[in-house]
Amino acid sequence: MRKTCKVLTILALAIVSTFYVSAGNTYSLSDGRVTIDAKEFVAGNNEIQACYSVTVKADAIPECQSLILTPVVKNDSEKHIVEVVVVNGSAVKGMNKWLTCQIQKVCKPDEIRVLNLVKGQPLTFETCKAVPCNGVKDGQKFYVTTQKVTYNGHTCISNYPGEEYVCDVLCEPYEINPVTVDLGLAQPNNLAPRSVKAQLFYPVNGVAKVASYLKNADALAVLDALDEPDYKVSSIDINGWASPESSVAYNQRLSDKRAATVKKIIADKYKYDEALYHTKGNGEYWDAIIDFVNDTDNAVVAASRTAIKDAIAANSNLDKREAAIKAIDGGKPYRVIFKEVYPISRFAECVVTYKAKQFVLSDAKAIYAVDPKGLSAADYTAWTVQEYDANVTAKGLSLYPNDERLNAAAASKAYEKGDYDAAIKYYKKAGSSPEVANNLGCCYLAKGDAAAAEACFEKAGKYGEANAEEVAKVKHNQKYFAK
């Protein structure tokens, strides 16, 4: 049965392109009397190395006849004989003068092989031989011509059945598969201390927890993440605030109660030592109001911006300050501030300082939702390795641009995506270890920059040795296949 073989790229030690037939692809010729196992074809500058094995069945020819096998590699413009093999039946020895003369008309004496069948036994032989070819070209095909030699007073040669197609020899560029090194980016068990901030907001005059109010769900998720088995908490600082409506005295008591509410949320869930808590009510929160007045493009407030700023600066007494703002432009700016800013000025802020015993992705996500700065570079590294999110990694790199492990993790993910330029940028900030040098070389190799890759592999020492052949492949592809 004839069939076209798929020729694939494999690893070669020399700077050559290698093409081979998949294991088990055996081709039947001469009505099953001969089988060919086309193992490998290696295309170099001006030759193709043809490697195959041939099996001749025991009953392929009568005892007193011979079989001539002529494997060739050819395309539309040229034909090259690999060899001529004469397989004698069990009663035939050597070659007579006439047959020798006929064969030498088409090939050189050193290309002729004479083999003998043993009665009742098949014959198998192997060949791996260089065939001249004018450069690496597409369209090369492997054929075998089978002929029968009859000895009946005079010798004659006839097709048996003649030339038969075996398979294509596809001359293609190397597939480049550099070997990267594992940089050991698994999260360590002992993490550096860190802190996370959560803000719990309250409705007007409210002091009780309202889980669905503003961003409270995210804040409560952070507080719920502080599980003692996973985290060792060293301090819990809670500050309560109130918006300026009502009196200063009333708002002071309100802020005290709001701070106490957050403490109770944590204390009801976890049994932390009382000494870890530092709770304080701070009264009225004016920072958000001042920022809003300075920065807003709201037309009503912007028109009175100077008057509002003067009122704030002139009144250290907060009750009088609020009254002064209410009086500006008939109270129009105040009503905007009350609606836009006061709701976010009623809150308690909790800053928890702790040491994580291990990285927990779900907890890291909860912290990230409210305070990306609450995660360490090690956290971002572990997150990148465990569950890559491009936005999260980018945020981590913006916070810790020079962290070697985080850059290495980002480089690895960029390499996996085929973004070699980004991978190179990150690996250059991932340290100078031999492992990093090797992986940086792999990035250059994937881009086809053999010179830069080779320099990196030299720095990588033993880690770069596995990629020496990949460099050779790139150089070969550039020499023979570059457009």
SULSULCOR-V608502 format. One record per run of one state. SS is the DSSP state (helix for helix, strand for strand, loop for the rest). FROM is the first residue (numbers start at 1). LEN is the number of residues. Records with the same first field share a line. If there is no record, write none. Layout:
BEGIN
SS->FROM-LEN ; FROM-LEN
END
This chain:
BEGIN
loop->1-6 ; 10-7 ; 22-4 ; 33-1 ; 44-3 ; 57-8 ; 75-4 ; 82-2 ; 89-8 ; 105-4 ; 117-6 ; 133-7 ; 152-3 ; 170-23 ; 202-14 ; 226-5 ; 243-5 ; 270-4 ; 285-2 ; 296-3 ; 304-1 ; 315-3 ; 327-1 ; 341-1 ; 346-1 ; 357-4 ; 371-1 ; 375-2 ; 387-3 ; 400-4 ; 418-2 ; 428-6 ; 447-3 ; 461-1 ; 466-2 ; 481-3
strand->7-3 ; 17-5 ; 26-4 ; 34-10 ; 47-10 ; 65-10 ; 79-3 ; 84-5 ; 112-5 ; 123-10 ; 140-12 ; 155-15 ; 193-9 ; 231-12 ; 277-8 ; 347-10
helix->30-3 ; 97-8 ; 109-3 ; 216-10 ; 248-22 ; 274-3 ; 287-9 ; 299-5 ; 305-10 ; 318-9 ; 328-13 ; 342-4 ; 361-10 ; 372-3 ; 377-10 ; 390-10 ; 404-14 ; 420-8 ; 434-13 ; 450-11 ; 462-4 ; 468-13
END
